[in-house]
């Protein structure tokens, strides 16, 4: 017998159901899934020998995304919730109120780095994840993709090598293609993220100018690096002064009491450019 609340029990059941270990039967209860013992094994870590690859994926990606216009298509690969779940009336009311309160002077002053009060609130949110940043070091962009684009443009030039995860978020490949950058693939373990041995080997052999990694809830594998591994990653990059573009858009989609801290929380030399988002 366990002295726990019903809410805790339900949460445990939901987690087991998400992992495919149990299933709910209407008016009967929860049962262990028959195939649980024969679950597929985790994908093996595949080490690549990439010397830097020029990318040409945009046509394929646009073709796949174009299929989403078909109402019969269910976009399981989408990172966004169904539009039907958005509180559109509340958003419209809030936006209308904000527009009425706008002033011409305020619009001009916020054009470069974003609204000062919003940046202050974001800086306060960062403190929860162990990152102390003055508000004037924050820049608000039109979504995380613009932020990631700007970060790459700050530290690379056309033809440079950029270390990315393998497999990687498809838009990452599009960005590198557009900026005429070459990709160096670093394998990702499905549980604990980027393989640091492979990364170290690539950094030793190749003139890599930057790394673009998702240290928590990696897309598409869902891997998260432990805090100890994040520290090893940071130390490795700091020794060689390789900037890290940390794509942390899924940081707040976590189970448990506390969100994982980003690599940025370990940064004491300004080496990590942290990009996040509200849209997820």
Secondary structure, DSSP 4 states (H G I P E B T S, - for coil): -----HHHHHHHHHHHHHTTSEEEETTTEEEE-TTGGGPPPPPPP-----S-B----HHHHHHHHHGGGSTT---TT-SS--GGGS-HHHHHHHHHHHHHH--HHHHHHTTTT--HHHHHHHHHHHHHTT----GGG----SSHHHHHHHHHHHH--TT-EEEEEES--HHHHHHHHHTT-EEEEEEEETTTEE-HHHHHHHHHHS-EEEEEE--SS-TTT-----HHHHHHHHHHHHHHT-EEEEE-TTTT--SSSSPPPPGGGG-SSS-EEEE--S--
